[in-house]
Amino acid sequence: MSDSAPRPPSDEVWDNLVRQLPGSATARPRPFFYGRVRARLDARAAAESPALPHWLRRPAYAALLGALALALSGDGLGLRPAAQQGSAPPGAPAPR
């Protein structure tokens, strides 16, 4: 036969366990603990900071910036009307 002895609910077990713990003073960190933690985090962040900005480290942004630079660096030949392209030598006034 199975053991059919009544078992206390788990909450009662935990409550009894907590009551057995000493009720002494509350724990506190050592003096200047948070200042030391903050200084350590700042030092780690300064050591790990890359030379490039965060948005430029992503390849898609770098490629988009390169394509934009190439598009804007031309001489404007693509913006001239098709009839004027190649009809006059370079440096000559365009026909009207």
N, CA, C and O atoms as CSV, one atom per row, in Angstrom:
chain,resi,resn,atom,element,x,y,z
A,1,MET,N,N,0.825,-1.180,0.000
A,1,MET,CA,C,0.000,0.000,0.000
A,1,MET,C,C,0.868,1.242,0.000
A,1,MET,O,O,2.020,1.234,0.435
A,2,SER,N,N,0.296,2.262,-0.482
A,2,SER,CA,C,1.035,3.523,-0.539
A,2,SER,C,C,1.002,4.219,0.813
A,2,SER,O,O,0.150,3.954,1.661
A,3,ASP,N,N,1.960,5.114,0.977
A,3,ASP,CA,C,2.035,5.884,2.218
A,3,ASP,C,C,1.011,7.000,2.132
A,3,ASP,O,O,1.183,7.943,1.359
A,4,SER,N,N,-0.034,6.906,2.905
A,4,SER,CA,C,-1.105,7.884,2.829
A,4,SER,C,C,-1.058,8.875,3.987
A,4,SER,O,O,-2.072,9.489,4.320
A,5,ALA,N,N,0.093,9.030,4.593
A,5,ALA,CA,C,0.206,9.981,5.700
A,5,ALA,C,C,0.009,11.391,5.157
A,5,ALA,O,O,0.552,11.727,4.105
A,6,PRO,N,N,-0.741,12.201,5.842
A,6,PRO,CA,C,-0.977,13.568,5.345
A,6,PRO,C,C,0.331,14.383,5.384
A,6,PRO,O,O,1.076,14.378,6.364
A,7,ARG,N,N,0.552,15.051,4.310
A,7,ARG,CA,C,1.748,15.892,4.214
A,7,ARG,C,C,1.323,17.357,4.298
A,7,ARG,O,O,0.286,17.743,3.758
A,8,PRO,N,N,2.130,18.162,4.976
A,8,PRO,CA,C,1.756,19.580,5.068
A,8,PRO,C,C,1.970,20.269,3.727
A,8,PRO,O,O,2.855,19.880,2.964
A,9,PRO,N,N,1.190,21.260,3.442
A,9,PRO,CA,C,1.394,22.006,2.192
A,9,PRO,C,C,2.788,22.650,2.181
A,9,PRO,O,O,3.382,22.900,3.230
A,10,SER,N,N,3.276,22.902,1.003
A,10,SER,CA,C,4.633,23.423,0.868
A,10,SER,C,C,4.787,24.794,1.536
A,10,SER,O,O,5.874,25.122,2.013
A,11,ASP,N,N,3.729,25.590,1.578
A,11,ASP,CA,C,3.816,26.901,2.226
A,11,ASP,C,C,4.111,26.758,3.713
A,11,ASP,O,O,4.877,27.545,4.270
A,12,GLU,N,N,3.518,25.771,4.355
A,12,GLU,CA,C,3.769,25.563,5.780
A,12,GLU,C,C,5.223,25.167,6.024
A,12,GLU,O,O,5.841,25.604,6.994
A,13,VAL,N,N,5.754,24.346,5.146
A,13,VAL,CA,C,7.140,23.905,5.288
A,13,VAL,C,C,8.074,25.109,5.194
A,13,VAL,O,O,8.985,25.257,6.008
A,14,TRP,N,N,7.848,25.964,4.206
A,14,TRP,CA,C,8.704,27.134,4.038
A,14,TRP,C,C,8.543,28.113,5.195
A,14,TRP,O,O,9.522,28.700,5.656
A,15,ASP,N,N,7.314,28.290,5.662
A,15,ASP,CA,C,7.107,29.182,6.805
A,15,ASP,C,C,7.855,28.689,8.039
A,15,ASP,O,O,8.463,29.485,8.755
A,16,ASN,N,N,7.814,27.401,8.287
A,16,ASN,CA,C,8.550,26.849,9.432
A,16,ASN,C,C,10.054,27.030,9.258
A,16,ASN,O,O,10.765,27.321,10.220
A,17,LEU,N,N,10.530,26.859,8.049
A,17,LEU,CA,C,11.956,27.029,7.784
A,17,LEU,C,C,12.389,28.479,7.999
A,17,LEU,O,O,13.461,28.733,8.550
A,18,VAL,N,N,11.568,29.417,7.570
A,18,VAL,CA,C,11.894,30.833,7.730
A,18,VAL,C,C,11.861,31.216,9.205
A,18,VAL,O,O,12.674,32.028,9.647
A,19,ARG,N,N,10.960,30.662,9.952
A,19,ARG,CA,C,10.886,30.962,11.392
A,19,ARG,C,C,12.125,30.478,12.127
A,19,ARG,O,O,12.486,31.038,13.163
A,20,GLN,N,N,12.776,29.457,11.613
A,20,GLN,CA,C,13.966,28.923,12.262
A,20,GLN,C,C,15.197,29.791,12.030
A,20,GLN,O,O,16.174,29.700,12.773
A,21,LEU,N,N,15.151,30.631,11.001
A,21,LEU,CA,C,16.294,31.493,10.730
A,21,LEU,C,C,16.413,32.551,11.822
A,21,LEU,O,O,15.407,32.995,12.374
A,22,PRO,N,N,17.650,32.956,12.134
A,22,PRO,CA,C,17.800,33.992,13.164
A,22,PRO,C,C,17.277,35.334,12.645
A,22,PRO,O,O,17.463,35.675,11.477
A,23,GLY,N,N,16.647,36.058,13.496
A,23,GLY,CA,C,16.068,37.349,13.130
A,23,GLY,C,C,17.001,38.481,13.498
A,23,GLY,O,O,16.571,39.467,14.096
A,24,SER,N,N,18.272,38.359,13.151
A,24,SER,CA,C,19.252,39.375,13.530
A,24,SER,C,C,19.157,40.600,12.624
A,24,SER,O,O,18.203,40.746,11.860
A,25,ALA,N,N,20.140,41.463,12.716
A,25,ALA,CA,C,20.146,42.730,11.987
A,25,ALA,C,C,20.130,42.498,10.475
A,25,ALA,O,O,20.548,41.454,9.974
A,26,THR,N,N,19.640,43.495,9.785
A,26,THR,CA,C,19.580,43.392,8.323
A,26,THR,C,C,20.980,43.543,7.738
A,26,THR,O,O,21.835,44.231,8.295
A,27,ALA,N,N,21.188,42.900,6.632
A,27,ALA,CA,C,22.498,42.936,5.976
A,27,ALA,C,C,22.649,44.252,5.217
A,27,ALA,O,O,21.705,44.727,4.586
A,28,ARG,N,N,23.832,44.827,5.283
A,28,ARG,CA,C,24.133,46.066,4.567
A,28,ARG,C,C,25.462,45.907,3.852
A,28,ARG,O,O,26.354,45.212,4.338
A,29,PRO,N,N,25.598,46.550,2.696
A,29,PRO,CA,C,26.887,46.465,1.991
A,29,PRO,C,C,27.954,47.275,2.724
A,29,PRO,O,O,27.654,48.153,3.532
A,30,ARG,N,N,29.209,46.948,2.412
A,30,ARG,CA,C,30.308,47.670,3.030
A,30,ARG,C,C,30.277,49.129,2.582
A,30,ARG,O,O,29.662,49.442,1.563
A,31,PRO,N,N,30.919,50.018,3.314
A,31,PRO,CA,C,30.911,51.436,2.927
A,31,PRO,C,C,31.498,51.644,1.526
A,31,PRO,O,O,32.445,50.964,1.130
A,32,PHE,N,N,30.931,52.574,0.803
A,32,PHE,CA,C,31.349,52.961,-0.545
A,32,PHE,C,C,31.239,51.820,-1.561
A,32,PHE,O,O,31.925,51.837,-2.583
A,33,PHE,N,N,30.392,50.843,-1.293
A,33,PHE,CA,C,30.235,49.704,-2.200
A,33,PHE,C,C,29.723,50.158,-3.567
A,33,PHE,O,O,30.282,49.778,-4.596
A,34,TYR,N,N,28.670,50.963,-3.582
A,34,TYR,CA,C,28.073,51.382,-4.849
A,34,TYR,C,C,29.014,52.296,-5.631
A,34,TYR,O,O,29.017,52.265,-6.862
A,35,GLY,N,N,29.798,53.097,-4.948
A,35,GLY,CA,C,30.782,53.928,-5.630
A,35,GLY,C,C,31.848,53.090,-6.317
A,35,GLY,O,O,32.267,53.403,-7.431
A,36,ARG,N,N,32.288,52.021,-5.652
A,36,ARG,CA,C,33.285,51.140,-6.250
A,36,ARG,C,C,32.722,50.391,-7.442
A,36,ARG,O,O,33.408,50.206,-8.447
A,37,VAL,N,N,31.478,49.961,-7.334
A,37,VAL,CA,C,30.842,49.253,-8.453
A,37,VAL,C,C,30.704,50.192,-9.649
A,37,VAL,O,O,30.993,49.804,-10.781
A,38,ARG,N,N,30.267,51.418,-9.401
A,38,ARG,CA,C,30.091,52.388,-10.484
A,38,ARG,C,C,31.433,52.700,-11.157
A,38,ARG,O,O,31.511,52.798,-12.382
A,39,ALA,N,N,32.479,52.854,-10.353
A,39,ALA,CA,C,33.807,53.137,-10.920
A,39,ALA,C,C,34.299,51.971,-11.759
A,39,ALA,O,O,34.906,52.176,-12.810
A,40,ARG,N,N,34.049,50.760,-11.312
A,40,ARG,CA,C,34.477,49.587,-12.078
A,40,ARG,C,C,33.719,49.487,-13.397
A,40,ARG,O,O,34.311,49.172,-14.429
A,41,LEU,N,N,32.413,49.751,-13.371
A,41,LEU,CA,C,31.621,49.706,-14.602
A,41,LEU,C,C,32.058,50.798,-15.573
A,41,LEU,O,O,32.129,50.559,-16.779
A,42,ASP,N,N,32.353,51.996,-15.062
A,42,ASP,CA,C,32.806,53.081,-15.932
A,42,ASP,C,C,34.158,52.753,-16.553
A,42,ASP,O,O,34.389,53.041,-17.727
A,43,ALA,N,N,35.053,52.150,-15.771
A,43,ALA,CA,C,36.371,51.789,-16.298
A,43,ALA,C,C,36.249,50.713,-17.370
A,43,ALA,O,O,36.958,50.754,-18.376
A,44,ARG,N,N,35.367,49.763,-17.164
A,44,ARG,CA,C,35.178,48.697,-18.154
A,44,ARG,C,C,34.563,49.266,-19.437
A,44,ARG,O,O,34.949,48.879,-20.540
A,45,ALA,N,N,33.612,50.179,-19.286
A,45,ALA,CA,C,32.977,50.769,-20.470
A,45,ALA,C,C,33.979,51.609,-21.251
A,45,ALA,O,O,33.944,51.621,-22.481
A,46,ALA,N,N,34.867,52.307,-20.559
A,46,ALA,CA,C,35.866,53.125,-21.244
A,46,ALA,C,C,36.881,52.247,-21.966
A,46,ALA,O,O,37.360,52.614,-23.039
A,47,ALA,N,N,37.213,51.104,-21.398
A,47,ALA,CA,C,38.186,50.212,-22.020
A,47,ALA,C,C,37.605,49.507,-23.242
A,47,ALA,O,O,38.338,49.185,-24.178
A,48,GLU,N,N,36.307,49.267,-23.241
A,48,GLU,CA,C,35.673,48.528,-24.331
A,48,GLU,C,C,35.102,49.421,-25.421
A,48,GLU,O,O,34.612,48.906,-26.426
A,49,SER,N,N,35.146,50.736,-25.263
A,49,SER,CA,C,34.524,51.604,-26.259
A,49,SER,C,C,35.326,51.566,-27.556
A,49,SER,O,O,36.532,51.812,-27.541
A,50,PRO,N,N,34.679,51.262,-28.667
A,50,PRO,CA,C,35.375,51.169,-29.953
A,50,PRO,C,C,35.650,52.556,-30.537
A,50,PRO,O,O,35.103,53.559,-30.077
A,51,ALA,N,N,36.498,52.593,-31.546
A,51,ALA,CA,C,36.854,53.857,-32.192
A,51,ALA,C,C,35.713,54.356,-33.087
A,51,ALA,O,O,35.575,55.561,-33.293
A,52,LEU,N,N,34.905,53.448,-33.613
A,52,LEU,CA,C,33.800,53.833,-34.495
A,52,LEU,C,C,32.521,54.016,-33.692
A,52,LEU,O,O,32.329,53.354,-32.672
A,53,PRO,N,N,31.654,54.900,-34.139
A,53,PRO,CA,C,30.355,55.036,-33.466
A,53,PRO,C,C,29.526,53.766,-33.644
A,53,PRO,O,O,29.772,52.967,-34.548
A,54,HIS,N,N,28.547,53.597,-32.771
A,54,HIS,CA,C,27.731,52.379,-32.776
A,54,HIS,C,C,26.997,52.194,-34.102
A,54,HIS,O,O,26.930,51.073,-34.608
A,55,TRP,N,N,26.448,53.255,-34.675
A,55,TRP,CA,C,25.668,53.109,-35.898
A,55,TRP,C,C,26.545,52.769,-37.095
A,55,TRP,O,O,26.061,52.188,-38.067
A,56,LEU,N,N,27.846,53.125,-37.040
A,56,LEU,CA,C,28.723,52.851,-38.162
A,56,LEU,C,C,29.303,51.442,-38.111
A,56,LEU,O,O,29.826,50.951,-39.111
A,57,ARG,N,N,29.216,50.789,-36.956
A,57,ARG,CA,C,29.740,49.422,-36.852
A,57,ARG,C,C,28.839,48.420,-37.549
A,57,ARG,O,O,29.253,47.288,-37.799
A,58,ARG,N,N,27.641,48.807,-37.860
A,58,ARG,CA,C,26.742,47.897,-38.573
A,58,ARG,C,C,27.004,48.014,-40.067
A,58,ARG,O,O,27.050,49.130,-40.585
A,59,PRO,N,N,27.177,46.910,-40.775
A,59,PRO,CA,C,27.545,46.948,-42.193
A,59,PRO,C,C,26.504,47.634,-43.079
A,59,PRO,O,O,26.868,48.274,-44.065
A,60,ALA,N,N,25.236,47.514,-42.751
A,60,ALA,CA,C,24.209,48.121,-43.610
A,60,ALA,C,C,24.327,49.637,-43.575
A,60,ALA,O,O,24.199,50.288,-44.612
A,61,TYR,N,N,24.565,50.204,-42.413
A,61,TYR,CA,C,24.711,51.657,-42.324
A,61,TYR,C,C,25.979,52.121,-43.047
A,61,TYR,O,O,25.968,53.153,-43.718
A,62,ALA,N,N,27.051,51.375,-42.915
A,62,ALA,CA,C,28.301,51.740,-43.584
A,62,ALA,C,C,28.119,51.675,-45.103
A,62,ALA,O,O,28.600,52.553,-45.818
A,63,ALA,N,N,27.433,50.650,-45.600
A,63,ALA,CA,C,27.200,50.524,-47.039
A,63,ALA,C,C,26.294,51.651,-47.543
A,63,ALA,O,O,26.524,52.202,-48.620
A,64,LEU,N,N,25.277,51.985,-46.769
A,64,LEU,CA,C,24.374,53.076,-47.160
A,64,LEU,C,C,25.127,54.401,-47.186
A,64,LEU,O,O,24.929,55.205,-48.097
A,65,LEU,N,N,25.974,54.634,-46.213
A,65,LEU,CA,C,26.761,55.860,-46.192
A,65,LEU,C,C,27.716,55.915,-47.383
A,65,LEU,O,O,27.885,56.977,-47.981
A,66,GLY,N,N,28.341,54.793,-47.737
A,66,GLY,CA,C,29.225,54.747,-48.900
A,66,GLY,C,C,28.467,55.009,-50.193
A,66,GLY,O,O,28.939,55.753,-51.054
A,67,ALA,N,N,27.298,54.403,-50.331
A,67,ALA,CA,C,26.497,54.607,-51.546
A,67,ALA,C,C,26.035,56.058,-51.655
A,67,ALA,O,O,25.992,56.616,-52.752
A,68,LEU,N,N,25.697,56.660,-50.539
A,68,LEU,CA,C,25.280,58.061,-50.543
A,68,LEU,C,C,26.448,58.967,-50.925
A,68,LEU,O,O,26.272,59.925,-51.678
A,69,ALA,N,N,27.619,58.670,-50.416
A,69,ALA,CA,C,28.802,59.466,-50.761
A,69,ALA,C,C,29.117,59.340,-52.249
A,69,ALA,O,O,29.451,60.335,-52.892
A,70,LEU,N,N,29.016,58.138,-52.805
A,70,LEU,CA,C,29.265,57.955,-54.244
A,70,LEU,C,C,28.214,58.665,-55.090
A,70,LEU,O,O,28.532,59.233,-56.135
A,71,ALA,N,N,26.979,58.633,-54.645
A,71,ALA,CA,C,25.905,59.270,-55.409
A,71,ALA,C,C,26.058,60.783,-55.416
A,71,ALA,O,O,25.745,61.430,-56.415
A,72,LEU,N,N,26.524,61.346,-54.340
A,72,LEU,CA,C,26.636,62.797,-54.252
A,72,LEU,C,C,27.971,63.331,-54.752
A,72,LEU,O,O,28.131,64.546,-54.868
A,73,SER,N,N,28.920,62.476,-55.047
A,73,SER,CA,C,30.245,62.952,-55.438
A,73,SER,C,C,30.424,63.076,-56.953
A,73,SER,O,O,31.520,63.411,-57.401
A,74,GLY,N,N,29.415,62.825,-57.735
A,74,GLY,CA,C,29.538,62.887,-59.196
A,74,GLY,C,C,29.575,64.315,-59.699
A,74,GLY,O,O,29.459,65.262,-58.921
A,75,ASP,N,N,29.736,64.464,-61.003
A,75,ASP,CA,C,29.804,65.790,-61.610
A,75,ASP,C,C,28.447,66.275,-62.098
A,75,ASP,O,O,28.354,67.343,-62.703
A,76,GLY,N,N,27.411,65.517,-61.848
A,76,GLY,CA,C,26.074,65.935,-62.239
A,76,GLY,C,C,25.714,65.552,-63.656
A,76,GLY,O,O,24.714,66.046,-64.178
A,77,LEU,N,N,26.491,64.686,-64.308
A,77,LEU,CA,C,26.224,64.290,-65.681
A,77,LEU,C,C,24.864,63.604,-65.788
A,77,LEU,O,O,24.166,63.757,-66.791
A,78,GLY,N,N,24.491,62.857,-64.771
A,78,GLY,CA,C,23.212,62.162,-64.812
A,78,GLY,C,C,22.027,63.086,-64.640
A,78,GLY,O,O,20.894,62.682,-64.902
A,79,LEU,N,N,22.253,64.312,-64.208
A,79,LEU,CA,C,21.154,65.245,-63.992
A,79,LEU,C,C,20.869,66.123,-65.208
A,79,LEU,O,O,19.845,66.805,-65.253
A,80,ARG,N,N,21.764,66.111,-66.191
A,80,ARG,CA,C,21.559,66.929,-67.392
A,80,ARG,C,C,20.545,66.255,-68.319
A,80,ARG,O,O,20.436,65.028,-68.326
A,81,PRO,N,N,19.815,67.029,-69.085
A,81,PRO,CA,C,18.883,66.430,-70.051
A,81,PRO,C,C,19.640,65.618,-71.092
A,81,PRO,O,O,20.799,65.914,-71.382
A,82,ALA,N,N,19.006,64.607,-71.653
A,82,ALA,CA,C,19.644,63.692,-72.601
A,82,ALA,C,C,20.057,64.411,-73.884
A,82,ALA,O,O,21.050,64.011,-74.492
A,83,ALA,N,N,19.353,65.443,-74.324
A,83,ALA,CA,C,19.675,66.134,-75.566
A,83,ALA,C,C,20.989,66.895,-75.439
A,83,ALA,O,O,21.687,67.064,-76.439
A,84,GLN,N,N,21.335,67.342,-74.286
A,84,GLN,CA,C,22.548,68.138,-74.109
A,84,GLN,C,C,23.773,67.275,-73.835
A,84,GLN,O,O,24.895,67.768,-73.952
A,85,GLN,N,N,23.604,66.046,-73.484
A,85,GLN,CA,C,24.749,65.201,-73.170
A,85,GLN,C,C,25.509,64.865,-74.449
A,85,GLN,O,O,24.936,64.273,-75.364
A,86,GLY,N,N,26.747,65.220,-74.526
A,86,GLY,CA,C,27.603,64.878,-75.653
A,86,GLY,C,C,27.412,65.752,-76.877
A,86,GLY,O,O,28.116,65.546,-77.865
A,87,SER,N,N,26.498,66.721,-76.872
A,87,SER,CA,C,26.287,67.550,-78.054
A,87,SER,C,C,27.326,68.650,-78.177
A,87,SER,O,O,27.600,69.121,-79.281
A,88,ALA,N,N,27.911,69.067,-77.056
A,88,ALA,CA,C,28.935,70.121,-77.096
A,88,ALA,C,C,30.189,69.590,-76.433
A,88,ALA,O,O,30.100,68.782,-75.509
A,89,PRO,N,N,31.359,70.027,-76.886
A,89,PRO,CA,C,32.594,69.586,-76.231
A,89,PRO,C,C,32.664,70.139,-74.800
A,89,PRO,O,O,32.011,71.131,-74.479
A,90,PRO,N,N,33.453,69.492,-73.956
A,90,PRO,CA,C,33.533,69.954,-72.588
A,90,PRO,C,C,34.105,71.365,-72.520
A,90,PRO,O,O,35.072,71.681,-73.212
A,91,GLY,N,N,33.522,72.189,-71.707
A,91,GLY,CA,C,33.972,73.559,-71.535
A,91,GLY,C,C,33.301,74.533,-72.484
A,91,GLY,O,O,33.375,75.741,-72.261
A,92,ALA,N,N,32.646,74.054,-73.542
A,92,ALA,CA,C,31.962,74.937,-74.488
A,92,ALA,C,C,30.598,75.280,-73.938
A,92,ALA,O,O,30.008,74.469,-73.224
A,93,PRO,N,N,30.082,76.438,-74.240
A,93,PRO,CA,C,28.735,76.794,-73.777
A,93,PRO,C,C,27.687,75.888,-74.414
A,93,PRO,O,O,27.803,75.498,-75.576
A,94,ALA,N,N,26.695,75.572,-73.652
A,94,ALA,CA,C,25.628,74.690,-74.138
A,94,ALA,C,C,24.755,75.433,-75.117
A,94,ALA,O,O,24.481,76.613,-74.896
A,95,PRO,N,N,24.285,74.787,-76.227
A,95,PRO,CA,C,23.397,75.450,-77.175
A,95,PRO,C,C,22.039,75.701,-76.548
A,95,PRO,O,O,21.575,74.952,-75.688
A,96,ARG,N,N,21.407,76.792,-77.013
A,96,ARG,CA,C,20.093,77.154,-76.452
A,96,ARG,C,C,18.998,76.852,-77.388
A,96,ARG,O,O,17.833,77.094,-77.074
